[in-house]
Amino acid sequence: MSQAQLRPGNTRFIDARMRRGWHAQADVAEAYAHHARMLGESATITVRQVRRWESPRPGWPNRAARRVLTSMFGLPLDELGFAPPRTTPGHDEELEPVRERERGEDPLRRRLLLGGVLGSIAPLLDPAALDHLAAARASARRYADRHLVTHLRAALDEAARTDGHKGPRQALPAALGILAAIDEIARDAPSTIRRDLLTIGARAAEFTAWLHRDAGAPPQSALFFHDRAIEWATLTGDGPMHAYVLLRKAQATERDDAARMRDLAHAAAQGPWMLPPRARAEALQQEARALALTGCTPELVARTLDQAHDALADAPPAEPATCTGPLCAGYNRDRLMAQSAICHREAGQPERAVALLQQHLATGAFAPRDRAFFTAHLSGALADARQPDEAAATALTSLQLAATPNFGQALGELRRTVTTLRPYARRAAVRELRQALTALPG
């Protein structure tokens, strides 16, 4: 055996992809293609390229590949076993920093961009925040201070607002950048600052899991970030956040695994922690939906929903919802009633679901994403109630809200509606809906 054969490969890359559930090199190539589409990159890779990255000499990926890899893994490239090439006169890529300086590029912005994925949050930070972040990356123990914590919290809230209006693919690079910054800076930060960073990190990891799910990423991606959120919540002793991640995992569970959904939601609501009343109300509602999916009686589903309403009645006044504020601070009666309608639909009571959704969509104030999602469920309930033309027209209304920002959960429900409407496929409204969904990119 030659000396080259005895050398280990790029174990950092291999370990990172195994932790994300990509057990085969083909899984990496598939995930790469998905993230490239999300980021607007047209390039794909083959298993041969993955094999090259896992070799003892993986080389330095090109610009597009660097962007996609950092989106996939949420890690700086050096933690994936890559090392940038040494400066070589005449090499275009190595002259890029010089050209940026000649163009008058903000040096703080440039330092972040050269750091890889951290540059994705640069547009969300003001110059003072960029200064704190650049300094913290250079010497975390010295510069990781509460000003940086404040800036990262604001950046995460801004990323959440971006997601709510423009969709997950627009917000995902920033969320990954925030996670990468926290992961890097927290390692050497003073203990008091480290705790604050990991507290934000748990919120950012849960949010990133949601973005992956809504963008249609493989389930392993969301699972990885949910696990990171639970790890950081546990390290900081944040029991309510730990429970909240269980709730979000329940919401991410597919309908055909209702027992797991029920167990997760029940643990979130009844576990050894004290969820805030609004979050507990949402957890109980999710448990009610899971009970409906497991075939429990409508009476048991209704009793569980009554518990959710009781929990909401004990809550302090609602606050504007933010990613870093009180858990489920904006959860209100309109949202609970809309989600209750979904539970009734799953329990085989579509007419009741239609009445509730029509009432609360008409009177409630919902963010664009939520309105698209609940309108999609209304279309499905109408289809279940054998009102195909109204179901198709309602679905097209939801599609107008969901298509451009690519709200994945709403689009998924609309595809479920089309499946329910198959017996009416020849009707003009149903045919129009099917063609509109088929025409969507990706």
C-alpha positions in Angstrom: 0.0 0.0 0.0 1.4 3.4 -1.0 2.0 6.3 1.5 -0.8 8.2 -0.2 -3.2 5.4 0.5 -2.2 5.4 4.2 -3.0 9.1 4.6 -6.4 9.8 6.2 -9.0 11.7 4.2 -10.8 15.0 5.1 -12.3 13.6 8.3 -13.8 17.0 9.2 -15.9 17.0 6.1 -16.9 13.4 6.6 -17.8 13.9 10.2 -19.8 17.0 9.5 -22.0 15.3 6.8 -22.5 12.2 8.9 -23.8 14.4 11.8 -26.4 15.8 9.4 -27.6 12.4 8.4 -25.9 12.3 5.0 -24.5 8.8 5.3 -23.7 8.4 1.6 -21.8 10.7 -0.7 -24.8 10.8 -3.0 -26.8 12.3 -0.1 -24.3 15.2 0.0 -24.7 15.8 -3.8 -28.5 15.8 -3.4 -28.4 18.2 -0.5 -25.9 20.4 -2.4 -28.3 20.7 -5.3 -31.2 21.7 -3.0 -29.2 24.4 -1.2 -27.8 25.7 -4.6 -31.4 26.1 -5.8 -32.3 28.0 -2.6 -29.4 30.3 -3.1 -30.0 30.9 -6.8 -26.9 29.0 -7.9 -27.3 26.8 -10.9 -24.3 24.5 -10.4 -24.6 21.0 -9.1 -21.9 18.4 -8.1 -21.4 14.7 -8.6 -20.4 12.0 -6.2 -16.9 12.3 -7.7 -16.6 15.9 -6.5 -17.8 14.8 -3.0 -15.1 12.1 -3.0 -12.5 14.7 -3.9 -13.6 17.0 -1.0 -13.2 14.0 1.3 -9.7 13.2 0.1 -6.5 14.2 1.9 -6.2 17.1 -0.5 -9.7 18.5 -0.9 -8.6 21.8 -2.6 -10.3 25.1 -2.2 -13.9 25.3 -3.5 -14.8 28.0 -6.0 -16.9 30.9 -5.0 -20.3 29.3 -5.7 -19.4 26.1 -4.0 -18.1 28.0 -0.9 -21.5 29.8 -0.6 -23.5 26.5 -1.0 -21.3 24.5 1.4 -21.6 27.1 4.2 -25.3 27.2 3.7 -25.5 23.4 3.8 -23.4 22.9 6.9 -23.7 26.2 8.8 -20.0 26.1 9.5 -16.9 28.1 8.3 -15.0 26.3 5.5 -12.0 25.7 7.7 -14.2 23.5 10.0 -15.0 21.4 6.9 -11.3 20.7 6.3 -10.7 23.3 3.6 -7.8 25.7 3.6 -7.6 28.8 1.3 -4.8 28.7 -1.2 -1.7 30.9 -0.6 -1.5 34.2 -2.4 -0.3 33.6 -5.9 0.5 36.6 -8.2 -1.9 36.8 -11.1 -4.5 34.5 -9.7 -7.9 36.2 -10.1 -9.5 34.8 -7.0 -6.5 35.8 -4.8 -6.6 39.3 -6.2 -10.3 39.7 -5.2 -9.6 41.3 -1.8 -7.3 43.9 -3.5 -9.9 44.7 -6.1 -12.5 45.1 -3.5 -10.3 47.6 -1.6 -9.6 49.5 -4.9 -13.4 49.7 -5.4 -13.7 51.4 -2.0 -15.3 48.3 -0.3 -16.0 49.0 3.4 -13.1 47.3 5.2 -15.3 46.0 7.9 -17.7 44.5 5.4 -14.8 43.0 3.5 -13.3 41.4 6.6 -16.7 39.7 7.2 -17.1 38.6 3.6 -13.7 37.1 3.5 -14.8 35.1 6.6 -17.3 33.1 4.6 -20.8 32.5 5.8 -20.5 35.3 8.4 -20.8 37.8 5.6 -24.4 36.8 5.1 -25.5 38.8 8.1 -23.5 41.9 7.2 -26.4 43.6 5.4 -28.4 43.3 8.7 -25.8 45.0 10.9 -25.0 48.7 11.1 -21.3 49.8 11.1 -21.0 49.7 14.9 -22.3 46.1 14.9 -19.9 45.1 12.1 -17.0 46.5 14.1 -18.1 44.5 17.2 -18.5 41.3 15.1 -15.2 41.7 13.3 -13.3 42.4 16.5 -15.1 39.5 18.3 -14.0 37.1 15.5 -10.5 38.3 15.8 -10.3 37.9 19.6 -13.5 36.5 21.1 -12.4 36.5 24.8 -11.4 40.2 24.6 -14.2 41.6 22.5 -17.3 39.4 23.0 -19.4 41.9 24.9 -23.0 42.7 25.5 -23.0 45.2 22.6 -22.4 42.3 20.3 -25.1 40.3 21.9 -27.6 43.2 21.3 -26.6 43.4 17.7 -26.9 39.7 17.0 -30.4 39.7 18.7 -31.5 42.6 16.4 -30.1 40.8 13.4 -32.0 37.6 14.2 -35.3 39.6 14.6 -34.6 41.2 11.3 -34.0 37.8 9.6 -37.4 36.7 11.1 -39.1 39.7 9.6 -37.5 39.0 6.2 -38.8 35.4 6.4 -42.3 36.5 7.2 -42.6 38.7 4.2 -40.1 37.4 1.6 -39.9 33.7 2.5 -37.4 31.2 3.9 -34.9 31.3 1.1 -34.3 35.0 1.5 -33.8 34.7 5.3 -31.8 31.5 5.4 -28.3 32.9 4.6 -28.6 35.5 7.4 -29.8 32.9 9.9 -26.9 30.6 9.0 -24.5 33.5 9.4 -25.8 34.4 12.8 -25.4 30.8 13.9 -21.9 30.6 12.6 -21.0 33.8 14.3 -22.3 32.6 17.7 -20.7 29.2 17.3 -17.3 30.7 16.6 -17.4 33.6 19.1 -18.9 31.6 22.0 -16.0 29.2 22.2 -13.7 31.7 23.7 -16.1 34.2 25.1 -16.2 35.0 28.9 -18.7 32.8 30.7 -21.3 35.5 31.2 -21.3 36.5 27.6 -21.1 32.9 26.4 -24.4 32.2 28.2 -26.1 35.1 26.5 -24.7 34.1 23.1 -25.9 30.5 23.5 -29.4 31.8 24.6 -29.6 33.7 21.3 -28.1 30.7 19.5 -30.8 28.4 20.7 -33.4 30.8 19.2 -31.4 31.1 16.0 -31.0 27.3 15.7 -34.7 26.7 16.1 -35.5 29.5 13.6 -33.0 28.0 11.1 -34.6 24.6 11.5 -37.9 26.2 10.6 -36.5 27.8 7.5 -35.0 24.6 6.3 -38.4 22.9 6.8 -40.4 25.6 5.1 -37.9 25.7 2.2 -38.4 22.0 1.6 -35.0 20.8 2.7 -34.6 17.1 3.7 -35.9 16.4 7.2 -32.3 15.7 8.5 -31.5 19.4 8.0 -34.2 20.6 10.3 -33.4 17.8 12.8 -29.8 18.8 13.0 -30.7 22.4 13.9 -33.4 21.4 16.3 -30.9 19.2 18.1 -28.5 22.2 18.2 -31.2 24.4 19.7 -32.0 21.8 22.4 -28.3 21.4 23.2 -27.8 25.2 23.7 -31.1 25.5 25.6 -29.9 22.7 27.9 -26.5 24.3 28.5 -28.1 27.6 29.5 -30.7 26.0 31.7 -33.5 27.4 29.6 -36.2 24.8 30.2 -39.0 26.7 28.5 -36.9 27.0 25.3 -36.2 23.2 25.5 -39.9 22.6 25.6 -40.6 25.0 22.8 -38.2 23.2 20.5 -40.1 20.0 21.3 -43.3 21.8 20.2 -41.6 22.9 17.0 -40.4 19.4 16.4 -44.0 18.2 16.8 -45.1 20.8 14.3 -42.4 19.6 11.8 -43.5 15.9 12.2 -45.4 14.6 9.1 -49.0 13.6 9.4 -48.2 9.9 8.9 -46.2 9.9 12.1 -49.0 11.2 14.4 -47.9 9.1 17.4 -44.5 10.9 17.5 -46.3 14.3 17.0 -48.6 13.5 19.9 -45.7 12.5 22.2 -43.6 15.5 21.4 -46.5 18.0 21.9 -47.5 16.3 25.1 -44.0 16.5 26.4 -43.8 20.1 25.5 -47.0 20.9 27.4 -46.7 18.6 30.3 -43.0 18.1 30.8 -40.8 19.1 33.8 -40.7 22.7 32.8 -43.0 25.7 32.9 -44.0 26.9 29.4 -45.4 30.4 29.3 -49.2 30.3 29.0 -49.3 31.2 25.3 -46.7 28.7 24.3 -48.5 26.0 26.4 -51.8 26.8 24.6 -50.1 26.2 21.3 -48.5 23.0 22.5 -51.9 21.7 23.7 -53.5 22.7 20.4 -50.7 20.7 18.6 -51.5 17.7 20.8 -55.1 18.0 19.9 -54.2 17.8 16.2 -52.1 14.7 16.8 -54.9 13.1 18.7 -57.2 13.7 15.8 -54.6 12.2 13.4 -54.3 9.1 15.6 -58.0 8.4 15.3 -59.2 9.7 18.7 -62.8 10.8 19.1 -63.8 14.4 18.3 -64.8 14.7 21.9 -61.3 14.0 23.2 -59.9 16.5 20.6 -62.4 19.1 21.7 -61.5 18.6 25.4 -57.8 19.1 24.7 -58.6 22.2 22.7 -60.6 23.4 25.7 -57.4 23.1 27.8 -55.5 25.2 25.2 -58.2 27.9 25.5 -57.9 27.8 29.3 -54.1 28.2 29.1 -54.5 31.2 26.7 -57.0 32.7 29.1 -54.3 32.7 31.8 -51.8 34.6 29.6 -50.8 38.2 30.0 -51.7 40.6 27.2 -50.2 39.6 23.8 -47.0 41.4 22.6 -45.6 41.9 19.1 -44.1 38.6 18.1 -40.3 38.6 17.7 -37.8 35.8 17.3 -35.9 36.7 20.5 -38.7 38.0 22.7 -41.1 36.0 25.0 -42.0 32.6 23.5 -45.2 32.8 21.5 -45.8 36.3 22.6 -48.1 37.1 19.7 -50.1 33.9 20.0 -53.7 35.0 20.2 -57.3 33.7 20.0 -57.6 34.2 16.3 -54.6 32.0 15.7 -55.8 29.4 18.2 -59.2 29.3 16.6 -57.6 28.9 13.1 -55.5 26.0 14.4 -58.5 24.5 16.2 -60.2 24.4 12.8 -57.3 22.4 11.4 -57.8 20.0 14.4 -61.5 19.6 13.6 -60.7 19.0 9.9 -58.2 16.2 10.9 -61.0 14.8 13.2 -63.3 14.4 10.2 -65.4 17.5 10.7 -64.6 19.6 7.6 -67.8 21.7 7.8 -66.9 22.9 11.3 -63.4 23.7 10.1 -64.7 25.7 7.2 -67.0 27.8 9.4 -64.2 28.6 11.9 -61.6 29.4 9.2 -63.9 31.6 7.2 -64.9 33.5 10.4 -61.4 34.1 11.7 -59.7 34.8 8.4 -62.3 37.5 7.8 -61.9 39.2 11.2 -58.3 38.3 12.4 -55.1 40.0 11.7 -52.6 37.5 10.2 -49.1 37.9 8.8 -48.8 37.1 5.1 -47.3 33.6 5.8 -50.0 32.7 8.3 -52.8 34.0 6.1 -51.5 31.9 3.1 -51.2 28.8 5.4 -54.7 29.0 6.9 -56.3 29.9 3.6 -54.7 26.8 2.2 -56.2 24.8 5.0 -59.6 26.4 4.3 -59.3 25.2 0.7 -58.5 21.7 1.9 -61.5 21.7 4.3 -63.8 22.9 1.5 -62.5 20.0 -0.7 -63.1 17.6 2.2 -66.6 19.0 2.4 -67.1 18.3 -1.3 -67.3 21.9 -2.5 -64.7 21.6 -5.3 -65.2 25.0 -7.1 -65.0 27.0 -3.9 -62.1 24.9 -2.7 -60.2 25.6 -6.0 -61.0 29.4 -5.9 -59.8 29.6 -2.3 -56.7 27.7 -3.1 -55.8 30.1 -5.9 -56.2 33.0 -3.3 -53.7 31.2 -1.0 -51.4 30.6 -4.0 -51.2 34.3 -4.8 -49.9 34.9 -1.2 -47.5 31.9 -1.1 -46.0 31.6 -4.6 -43.5 34.5 -4.7 -42.1 34.2 -1.2 -42.3 30.4 -1.6 -44.1 29.7 1.7 -43.5 26.0 1.8 -46.0 24.9 4.3 -48.8 26.7 2.5 -47.8 25.3 -0.8 -47.7 21.8 0.7 -51.2 22.1 1.9 -52.3 23.3 -1.6 -50.8 20.3 -3.2 -52.8 18.2 -0.6 -55.9 20.0 -1.7 -55.3 19.2 -5.4 -54.9 15.5 -4.4 -58.3 15.6 -2.6 -59.8 17.3 -5.7 -58.8 14.5 -8.1 -62.3 13.3 -8.5 -63.2 16.8 -9.8 -60.2 17.1 -12.1 -62.2 18.0 -15.2 -63.9 21.0 -13.6 -62.5 24.3 -14.9 -61.6 25.8 -11.5 -59.8 22.6 -10.4 -57.9 22.4 -13.7 -56.8 26.0 -13.3 -55.5 25.4 -9.8 -53.6 22.3 -10.9 -52.0 24.1 -13.8 -51.0 27.1 -11.6 -49.3 24.8 -9.1 -47.6 22.8 -11.8 -46.2 26.1 -13.3 -44.4 27.0 -10.0 -40.6 26.7 -10.4 -38.8 23.9 -8.5 
